Amino acid sequence: MLIIPAIDLKGGKCVRLTQGLKDLETVFSDDPVDVAKSWEDQGAEYLHVVDLDGAFEGTPKNLAIVEHIIGRVGIPIEFGGGLRTTQSIKTLLDLGADRVIVGTKAIDSPSWVNELCATFPGRIAVGIDAKDGKVAVKGWTSVCEWTAVTFAREIEKASPCALIFTDISKDGMLQGPNIASLKELLAAVKTPIIASGGISSLKDIEMLSQLPIAGMIIGKALYTGHIKFSEAKRLCNSLCIKN
C-alpha cells in the first residue's frame, strides 16, 4: 500500500486546487523540485505529478520542471495532465517518468488506450475523475455520459497498469474520501486501483487500508499539516502487516 504525495504544477509552482477549480488555487511552493525532494527525504516511495496547465490546455506545459524533478529524486513518479497524443506520452516516458496517466483522450478513444498499453506495457495508467458518478474530462471542466464504473469496465479491457480514481467533490475539501464509490469500483474491476481525493486524516488512511487498493494519493492534507507523512506511512505499514 503506497502513500503517494501529490505535486500539482500550475504556472511553474506547486499548488492545490479546491474541487479542481482553477480559480480556487493555493500556492504552497515556488519550487516544486524542492518539494519533490522533500517528500523523498521524508520516506515517500512514489510521487504523483500533475500538470494542471496541461490538463486545462490539452498539452503538457511544465515539462522542464518535471524533467528537473526526475533528475533530482531517486524515486519513481507518475505523471498526468494534457497527455492526449502518443508522442507526448513517449516524451514523458523518455524523460524518465515511471508511468503516465491518461484521462480525457481515454474517454474519447478507448481504442487509443489499447494501443498505448500494447506499445508501453505496464506504464499506462488511466485516471477516472468522477463528479456525481459521471466521468469528468478536460481538467474537470466538463462531464461526459460515462459513469465511473461503466468506463472502468470498458477501459480495463485495454489492460492499463492501474486506475486512479478521484471523486472531484472530495478533492481539496479535507472531508474524507468517497468510500462507497471506491467499493463499487473495486467490485467492478480487477485492475489495481489507487484512491485520490479528500483524504484528510489518519482515520481516513485507516479506513482505506481496509480496502484492497494499491495506494492512495494525498495532496492538500499533507501541505496543510492535517496529515504528517511520517505518521501516515507508519500507520499504513502497521495496518498492512496486521492485514
VENBELJO-V124442 format. One record per residue. RES is the residue in one small letter. PSI is psi as a letter, one per 30 degrees, with the letter a starting at -180 (none if undefined). NEAR is the number of other C-alpha atoms within 8 Angstrom. Layout:
[[RES;PSI;NEAR] [RES;PSI;NEAR]]
This chain:
[[m;j;10] [l;k;8] [i;j;14] [i;j;13] [p;k;13] [a;k;11] [i;j;14] [d;k;12] [l;k;15] [k;k;11] [g;h;6] [g;g;10] [k;l;13] [c;j;15] [v;l;13] [r;k;12] [l;l;12] [t;j;11] [q;g;10] [g;g;11] [l;j;8] [k;f;7] [d;f;5] [l;i;8] [e;k;10] [t;k;7] [v;k;9] [f;f;9] [s;k;9] [d;f;8] [d;i;9] [p;f;14] [v;e;10] [d;e;7] [v;e;11] [a;e;12] [k;e;11] [s;e;8] [w;e;10] [e;e;12] [d;f;7] [q;f;8] [g;g;7] [a;k;12] [e;f;10] [y;k;12] [l;k;14] [h;j;12] [v;k;13] [v;k;11] [d;j;16] [l;e;11] [d;e;14] [g;e;14] [a;e;15] [f;e;10] [e;f;9] [g;g;11] [t;k;11] [p;k;14] [k;f;7] [n;h;13] [l;e;7] [a;e;6] [i;e;10] [v;e;9] [e;e;10] [h;e;9] [i;e;12] [i;e;13] [g;f;7] [r;e;8] [v;l;10] [g;g;7] [i;l;9] [p;l;11] [i;l;12] [e;k;13] [f;k;13] [g;l;12] [g;j;16] [g;g;13] [l;j;17] [r;g;11] [t;l;6] [t;e;8] [q;e;6] [s;e;11] [i;e;11] [k;e;8] [t;e;8] [l;e;11] [l;e;11] [d;e;7] [l;f;8] [g;g;8] [a;k;13] [d;e;9] [r;l;12] [v;l;14] [i;k;13] [v;k;14] [g;d;11] [t;e;10] [k;f;11] [a;e;12] [i;e;9] [d;e;6] [s;i;8] [p;e;12] [s;e;7] [w;e;9] [v;e;12] [n;e;11] [e;e;8] [l;e;11] [c;e;14] [a;e;7] [t;e;6] [f;i;8] [p;k;10] [g;g;8] [r;g;11] [i;j;15] [a;l;13] [v;k;12] [g;k;11] [i;j;13] [d;j;14] [a;k;14] [k;j;11] [d;h;5] [g;f;7] [k;l;12] [v;k;15] [a;k;15] [v;l;13] [k;h;11] [g;g;11] [w;g;10] [t;f;8] [s;l;8] [v;k;10] [c;a;8] [e;f;6] [w;k;8] [t;l;10] [a;e;13] [v;e;9] [t;e;8] [f;e;11] [a;e;13] [r;e;10] [e;e;8] [i;f;12] [e;f;10] [k;f;7] [a;f;10] [s;h;9] [p;l;16] [c;f;11] [a;l;11] [l;k;14] [i;j;13] [f;k;13] [t;k;12] [d;j;14] [i;e;12] [s;f;8] [k;f;14] [d;k;14] [g;g;14] [m;f;10] [l;h;11] [q;g;8] [g;l;12] [p;l;11] [n;i;10] [i;e;7] [a;e;6] [s;e;7] [l;e;10] [k;e;9] [e;e;9] [l;e;11] [l;e;11] [a;f;7] [a;f;9] [v;l;9] [k;f;6] [t;k;10] [p;k;9] [i;k;12] [i;k;13] [a;k;12] [s;k;14] [g;j;15] [g;f;14] [i;j;13] [s;g;13] [s;l;10] [l;f;10] [k;e;6] [d;e;11] [i;e;12] [e;e;11] [m;e;8] [l;e;10] [s;f;12] [q;f;6] [l;l;7] [p;h;6] [i;l;13] [a;f;9] [g;l;11] [m;k;13] [i;k;13] [i;k;14] [g;c;11] [k;e;10] [a;e;14] [l;e;12] [y;f;8] [t;f;7] [g;g;7] [h;e;9] [i;k;12] [k;k;8] [f;e;8] [s;e;8] [e;e;9] [a;e;12] [k;e;9] [r;e;8] [l;e;11] [c;e;13] [n;e;9] [s;e;8] [l;e;10] [c;e;9] [i;e;6] [k;e;5] [n;none;4]]
